[in-house]
Amino acid sequence: MIRPGEIEAEHASRHFKVYPREARRLKDAIVARGRSKPAQVVALRDVSFRVDPGSAIGLVGRNGSGKTTLLRLLSGIIKPTSGRVDVGGRVGSLLELGAGFHPDLSGRENVFLNGSIHGLTRAYVREQLDEIVAFAGLEEFIDLPVRTYSSGMYMRLGFAIAAHIDADVLLLDEVFAVGDEQFQRKCFGKIFEFKQRGGTIVFVSHDASAVERLCDRAVLLRDGAVEFDGTTHDAIVRYRQLLAGDVDPAERGAGLKEWGSGDARIEGVELIGPDGAARTQFLAGEPLTLRLRITAARPIPAPRLSLELRDSSGLLLTGSGRSTGDLGWEDTTTELGVRFEVEQLPLADGRFQVRLGLTDESGERLYHWLDEALTFVVYPAGGERGVVRVEGRWSGEEIGAQAERIPT
């Protein structure tokens, strides 16, 4: 007998039939009958693992590796083609936030509707309603139709409802892409509360730091099969190695922030102000120093360090590269501290992001890439506007025609 919060998957596989052309009309389906043979797509193959109640496990892997399919098996949305998947107790799914919302109903009415879809009684939803609305930050909009909501408001309400389900198992799929940074912190806090109460968590994310914060164990999926099952750190290292050959992996759009072979790593990245202290806020024109540490597990030829500075929209403002051989890296070096000093910050106003990368000297082998090495804010020191601060000096000069009319 499986216990509440316990998960067991035993040789679970899932196949899908994919037809070469979709039949949009009844006539198409009848005419094409027997002619159009479906292709068998194997999304999961022979997956086995077990999760004890109260554990937190991460699922990592490249796009198409089977993570979301496995979550859908655990949630009961679909059944395995072969093998078995058992989950004990009530399951709360944060897979497609806002699924089941009716656009013409108000936010309040959709809370009750969505709660009933999750199997909650009307009395329980009524008790939780104020907390759900406050968590989503929609007090002023809760009685408006959800078709008037922004996508962020829509997703926040969906998360708030799902997060207040009294469940034994919580399934999470890229939930920290919801809302702004403040709301993401609230999401993490709510999930940690669930974990501390003894709930079981299965978490899918391309954000390795989020997986490591939440999970002690992770399963790496590759082409629908279990490639590795062990500590989160080891699983993330192997996952990054799968991405090492891609300069611009498709998973970036899904929250991936760090990847590479791991032969060398960038660590301890920080910005230093003129007072010598680490800071994330600066005034336009202030001195700034970027400090970091490069480490390698074994001696390797001098890697090449690259830097990108982007604004809040992702627009590239500047980029540069430098061989660490010019900075003191030798054949026996395994650790090197590096500084990049800016005498006057040429930025005026806004939020900015530093991206850092390490490759071999040719640039063909990627050791480590940090898409969000750090973020900092610049405030105007005077009347500056826009993104860039241009230093210059104004002066007046006489126009030739006017100078001729001036008597000598």
N, C-alpha and C positions, 0 to 999 in steps of 0.2 A: 504493500500500500504506500503510495507516494505521499509525502508529508506536505503541508502548506508551505509554499516558498521553495520547494525542491523542483529541480529541472533534470530530466533525463532524455537524452537523445541517443538512440541506438541504431546504427547503420541506416540513418535517415537519408533518403535521396528524393529529389523532386525533379520531374521532367515536365516540359511544356511542349505542346504541339504548336508550331508556327506555320501558318499557311502562306504561300508565296503571294497571294492576292486576296485582299479582304472582299467578301461577298456583301455588297451594300444592298442588294435587292433580292427578293425571293427567287426571281427568275435566274439571277446570277448563280445562286446556290444550287438550283436544280440543274442548270445547264452544265455547270462545272463539276457536278457530282461524279466522282470516280476518276476525273481527270487530274484534279489538283491534289497531290499527295503532300501531307504536312511533313515538315522537318522536325525531328526530335531535338530539342534544346535541353541539355542537362544543366540545371541551375545549381543543384547540390548533388554530391555523390558520396555515399557511405560516411556520413558525418556522425561521430559519436563523441559525447562528452556528458559530464554530470556536474551539476551545481548544487551545493548545499544551501539550505535556507540561511538567509542573512548574508550571503556573499554578494560581491559585486564583480562581474566579469565583463570584459570588453571584447568586442568583435571588431577586428581590423582587417584590412585588405584593400586591394585595388578595386576600382569600379568594375562591376560585373563578376566579382568573386563569390557572390552569393549571400552577402550579409543581410540585405533586406529580405530576401527570400526566407532565410533562416528565422528572422524575426517574425515574419508572417506565419510560419509554421508554429512558432512558440505561442503566438497570439490566438491561433485557431482559425485565422482567416482562410488558410488553405491547409490541405492535408498532404502528408508525404506520399509520394508514389510508391515507395517501399520503405521498410523499416518503421520505426515508431518515434514519436515525440510526446512526452508527458510533462505537464506543468501542474503543480499542486496549488490549489487555492485560487483566489480571485486574481485576475491579470489586468493590470492597467497598461494601456498602450499609448505611447506618445509617438506614433508613427506618422500619421498625416493629421497635423493639428487643424482643427476646425472642420474635419470631415463630418458631414451630417448637418451642418448649419443651413438654415433656410434664409435666403437673402432678404426676404420681405418681412421676416419676424424680427423683433427687437433683440438686442443683446440679452436682456433679461429672459425673454421667452426661449431663446436659443440655449441658455444655460439649463433650463428645465428639460428642453428637448434632448440636448446632448447628454445630460445626466441620465435620462431614461434609457438612452441608447447604451450607456455604460452599465445599466442594471441598477441604478441608484433610485431609491424611493423619493417621491416628491417631498416628503417630510425632511429627509436627510439633505436634499438639495436646498430646501428653504433655510435650514440651519446654517449651511455653509455659504449661502448666497452673498452675504456682505463681505465675507473674507475673500471669496472668489473675485468679486468686483474690485475690491481694494487691491488685491494682488495684481490684477491685470491693469490697474490704474485707469479704469474706465468709468469712474463715478459719474462724470458729466455726460457720458454717451450711452449708458447702459440701456436707456429706453428708446434709442434711435434704431432704425433698421440696420442690420449688419451690412447691407449693400452700400451704406454710406461710410463704412469703416475703411481706413487704409489697410494695406496688407499687413502692416505691423500690428495694428490694433486687432485685426482678425486673428492673427496667430497668437497674440498674447492672451486673448480670451480663451482660445482653444487650449493653450498650455495651462492656464489657471484652472479650467474645469478638470482636465486630465490629472493635474497635480494634486487635486483634492479628493481623488478617488481612494476609498479605503481598500487598498489592494495588498496582496501578499507578494506579487511579482510586478516589477515595473520595467517595461520595455521602452528604450529610448533610442531614437534614430535622428542624429544630427540636430538635437533640440536646441543647442546653444547658438544656432544661427538665427534665433528668434530675437527680435527687438534690439535695443541699444545695449551698451555695456552694463548700465545699471540694472536693467531687467535681467540680463544674463546672470549677473551676480545673485539676484533673487532666485532665479531658477536653480542655480547650483546650491544655494542654501536650502531650498525646499527639498531637493533630491538628497542632500546630506542628512536632513532630518529623517527622511524615509529610511535611509540606510542605518542610522543610529537606532531607529525603532525596531530593527531586525528584519527589514524588508530585503528581498532579493532583487538585484538590479542587473539587467543585461543592456549594455550601452554600446551603440555603434557611433563612431565619429572618426573623421580624418584628422581631427585636432589631437595630436599625440599628448600634449600637455594636459588636456582635459581628461583623456583616458587614464593617464598616470595619476592624476589627482584623485580620481574616483574609484579606480579598480586596482586590485592587488594581483589579478590574473587576467590574461587575455588569450584569445584564440585567433590565430592568423589564418585566414581563408585564402586559398589560391585556386582559381579555376574550379570553384565549387567544393573543394576538398580541404580538410584540415591540414595545413602545412606545419603548424606549431601550436602547442598548448602548454603554457607555462607562465612564468612571471611576466608582468606587464612590460617591464623594461626590456627583457630579451625579445618579446614579441614585437615591440616597437622598433628595436634595432634591426630585426629581420625584415620588417615592413619597409623601413627606409632603404634597406639594401635592394629591395625589389624596384624601388623608384630611382635608384642611383643612375640608371642610364638615361633618364628623361630630364631634359633641361626645363621643360615646361609641362609637367604632368597634368592630365585632365582633371585630376582630383583637387587641384587648387581652387576651383570654383565651389567645391563642396566643403571647404574649411581646412584643407591641408596647408600647414604653415612651415613644415620642416621635413627635409628628406635628404638623402645622400648615402654614399657607400659606408661612411663612418671611418674611413682610413685616417681622416683628420677632422677635427671639430672646432667650432667657434664657441667659446664659453665666456661667461662673465662680462657680457656686453653692458656698458653703462655710459651715460653722458655726464661729464663733469663741468660744473660752472666755474666762474672766475674765483670763487672762494674755496675751490678744491673739493667741494662736496658733490655727491651724486644728485642730479636733478632731472626733472622731466618738464620743467617750465622755464622759459628764457624770455628776455626782452630782446627786441630787434636790435642788432648791432653788438650784442654782448659777445665776449669770447666764449668759445665752446670747445671741449675736448671729447672725442670719442675714444673710449678705452675698451680693449677686449683682450682675450687670451686665446691662442691657437694651440691645440694639443693634438698629439698623434699617439696611437697605441704602440707604434714602432717607428724607427727612423725611416723617413721617406724623403725623396727630393723636394726641394723648396716648393710648397704649393703657391698658387696665385690667389690673392685676396681681391674680391670685387665688392664694390659698394654702390648702392642705389639709394637716392633720396626721392621720395614720392609724396604728393600732397594727399589730402583726405579722400580725393576721388580716384586715387591710383595713378594720376598723371606723373610720368617720370620728369623730374626737375633736373637731375644731374646723375651721372654715373661715371665710375672710374675703376681702374684695376691696377694692382701693384704686385710684383713678385715679392714674396717674403724673403727671398734671397737677398734683396736690397735692404731688408730690415733686420738682418742678423741671423736668418735661418741657415743652418749648416747641415751637412750630411748626417750628423749624429743627433741633431736637435729633435726633441719630442715635445717641447713646450716653449712658447715665445709670447711675451707680452707686446702688444702693439698699441700705439697712440696715433690719432689723427687730430691735429690741432687747427682750429679756425680762429683767426685773430678777431674778426668781426663777422657775426652771423649775418649772411646776406638775405635773410628772410624777414618779412614784415609782419604777417599776421596769419594764423591758422594752425591746424593740426597736421603734423608731418610724420612720416614713417621711414625708418631706415631698414633696408634689406641688405643682407650680407651673404656672400658665397665663397666657397673654397673649391678650387679645382686643381688638377695638375697643370703644369706650365702650358700645355697645348690647349687647355680648356675642354678637352674631350671627355675626361673622366671627372664626374662631380663627386667631391668628397662630402660636402655639407652645404646646405642652403637654408637660410632663415628668412622666411617671407615677412615676418614681423619681428625682427631682431629687437626693436624697441620703437616706441611712439613718444613724441614729445610735442609740446605746444609752444608757440611763439606769440607774444603779445606786442602790440605796437609800443615803441618807446616815446613816440611823439605823434605826428600827424600822418604816419605812413598808412597806406591802404594797399590792398591786394596781397599777393603772395611774396613777391620779390622786393627786396630793399636795394635800391640803386643809390650808391654813394656818388655824389658829384658836387660841384660848386657853381652857383649862379653868379653872373656878373653882367654889367651893362656895357654896351659899346655904342659909339655914335655911328649913325648911318651916313654914308658918304655925302649925299645931297644936302643933308642938314649941316654937315661939317663945312661945306663950301660956303653956306650963307652966313656963317659966323664970322663977323669982321675981325681982322687981325689987328 
